[in-house]
Amino acid sequence: MPNENQLHLDQTFESQRNLITNTIVPDVMKALDKNMFSVSEGIVYEMIHNRHKHQREEYLKKQQSSANQDKQNRRKHLNSRRNDVSS
């Protein structure tokens, strides 16, 4: 897909709605085999939305300061270790 037709992580999904509905979803629908994958445009739209959301979350995390990233990683590690303790 050409670069101008790709989603940009620095922009929100809503701000790119025209690009998605006019370009990306129809291209994906054309690429899918209708007999093998009988999905609607709404399902394809939701899949693209979820993928963009997770990629944007990671992008925004990487934009934070390294101290804040370290703090969040330590918090996640401590929470996961608490769940591993058996009684």
PyMOL commands that set and color helices and strands:
alter all, ss='L'
color gray80, all
select helices_A, chain A and resi 3-5+14-31+41-63+66-84
alter helices_A, ss='H'
color red, helices_A
deselect
rebuild
show_as cartoon
